Amino acid sequence: MNEEIVKNWIKKADNDYKTGNDELMTDNPATDMVCFHMQQCVEKYLKAYLISYNKHFRKTHDIAELTELCKETDAEFETLYKLRADKLNRYGVEVRYPDDFYEPTIEEAKEAVEIAKKVKEFVGKRIE
């Protein structure tokens, strides 16, 4: 394991969390960007975990696919489905482009932040 690479993935994930969470606290938050950054946070935490265990993964934004790879090392990653982490998949691409315009509600943005917070804590304990 390259600890420096894992730390860099975590730093990027933490920055996504901070960016989305900070935006949520504004008077008129861009909910699409809050949700996008929460998806990115979770994706990067899962990739950091996989790298920490020298597990190969293809280039993907699919949280469920990454969760399944993490389960190969630690079955407790099934918990992420209970946390509904895979629900964030739709925010990885869908909200970024105007083709199929979709703007999440404030409630969806708050839920995305809460999901990312729980995943961050769950995965963080397993990387330390």
C-alpha positions as CSV (number, residue, x, y, z in Angstrom):
1,M,0.0,0.0,0.0
2,N,1.2,3.5,-0.8
3,E,0.1,5.5,2.3
4,E,0.7,8.8,0.5
5,I,-1.7,7.9,-2.3
6,V,-4.4,6.8,0.2
7,K,-3.9,10.1,2.2
8,N,-4.3,12.0,-1.1
9,W,-7.6,10.2,-1.9
10,I,-8.9,11.0,1.6
11,K,-7.8,14.6,1.3
12,K,-9.7,14.9,-1.9
13,A,-12.8,13.2,-0.4
14,D,-12.7,15.5,2.6
15,N,-12.5,18.5,0.3
16,D,-15.6,17.3,-1.6
17,Y,-17.4,16.9,1.7
18,K,-16.4,20.3,2.9
19,T,-17.3,22.0,-0.4
20,G,-20.8,20.4,-0.4
21,N,-21.4,20.9,3.2
22,D,-20.3,24.5,3.1
23,E,-22.5,25.2,0.1
24,L,-25.5,23.6,1.9
25,M,-25.1,26.2,4.7
26,T,-25.6,29.2,2.3
27,D,-28.8,31.1,1.9
28,N,-29.6,29.7,-1.5
29,P,-27.5,26.5,-1.9
30,A,-26.8,24.9,-5.3
31,T,-28.3,21.6,-4.3
32,D,-27.1,19.9,-7.5
33,M,-23.5,20.7,-6.5
34,V,-24.0,19.7,-2.9
35,C,-25.2,16.3,-4.0
36,F,-22.5,15.9,-6.6
37,H,-19.8,16.6,-4.1
38,M,-21.3,14.1,-1.6
39,Q,-21.3,11.4,-4.3
40,Q,-17.7,12.3,-5.1
41,C,-16.8,12.2,-1.4
42,V,-18.2,8.7,-1.0
43,E,-16.7,7.4,-4.2
44,K,-13.2,8.7,-3.2
45,Y,-13.4,7.2,0.3
46,L,-14.3,3.8,-1.2
47,K,-11.4,4.1,-3.6
48,A,-9.0,5.1,-0.8
49,Y,-10.1,2.0,1.1
50,L,-9.5,-0.2,-2.0
51,I,-6.1,1.3,-2.6
52,S,-5.2,0.7,1.1
53,Y,-5.8,-3.0,0.5
54,N,-4.2,-3.1,-2.9
55,K,-7.5,-4.0,-4.6
56,H,-7.8,-3.1,-8.2
57,F,-10.8,-1.2,-9.5
58,R,-11.8,0.0,-12.9
59,K,-12.5,3.6,-13.7
60,T,-16.0,4.1,-12.4
61,H,-18.3,6.4,-10.5
62,D,-20.6,3.5,-9.4
63,I,-20.8,3.4,-5.6
64,A,-22.5,0.0,-5.6
65,E,-19.7,-1.5,-7.7
66,L,-17.1,-0.1,-5.4
67,T,-19.0,-1.3,-2.4
68,E,-19.0,-4.8,-3.8
69,L,-15.3,-4.7,-4.2
70,C,-14.8,-3.5,-0.7
71,K,-17.0,-6.3,0.6
72,E,-14.5,-8.8,-0.8
73,T,-12.1,-7.6,1.9
74,D,-14.6,-6.7,4.6
75,A,-18.2,-8.0,4.6
76,E,-19.3,-5.2,6.9
77,F,-19.4,-2.9,3.8
78,E,-22.9,-4.4,3.3
79,T,-23.8,-1.7,5.8
80,L,-23.4,0.9,3.1
81,Y,-26.5,-0.4,1.5
82,K,-28.4,0.2,4.7
83,L,-27.0,3.7,4.8
84,R,-28.3,4.0,1.2
85,A,-24.9,5.2,-0.1
86,D,-25.7,3.8,-3.6
87,K,-28.5,6.3,-3.8
88,L,-25.8,8.9,-4.4
89,N,-25.0,7.3,-7.8
90,R,-27.5,9.5,-9.6
91,Y,-25.6,12.6,-8.5
92,G,-22.3,11.5,-10.0
93,V,-23.3,12.4,-13.6
94,E,-27.0,13.2,-13.8
95,V,-26.9,16.5,-12.0
96,R,-23.9,17.8,-13.8
97,Y,-25.4,18.3,-17.2
98,P,-28.5,20.1,-18.5
99,D,-29.6,17.3,-20.9
100,D,-32.0,15.7,-18.4
101,F,-32.3,18.6,-16.1
102,Y,-32.7,17.6,-12.5
103,E,-32.2,19.8,-9.5
104,P,-32.3,18.0,-6.1
105,T,-34.4,19.5,-3.3
106,I,-33.0,20.9,-0.1
107,E,-34.2,17.7,1.6
108,E,-32.3,15.5,-0.9
109,A,-29.2,17.6,-0.4
110,K,-29.4,17.3,3.4
111,E,-29.9,13.6,3.0
112,A,-26.9,13.3,0.7
113,V,-24.7,15.1,3.2
114,E,-25.9,12.8,6.0
115,I,-25.2,9.7,3.9
116,A,-21.7,11.0,3.0
117,K,-21.0,11.8,6.7
118,K,-21.9,8.3,7.8
119,V,-19.9,6.6,5.0
120,K,-16.9,8.9,5.7
121,E,-17.0,7.7,9.4
122,F,-17.5,4.1,8.5
123,V,-14.7,3.9,5.9
124,G,-12.4,6.2,7.8
125,K,-12.3,3.8,10.8
126,R,-11.3,0.9,8.4
127,I,-8.5,2.8,6.8
128,E,-6.8,4.2,10.0
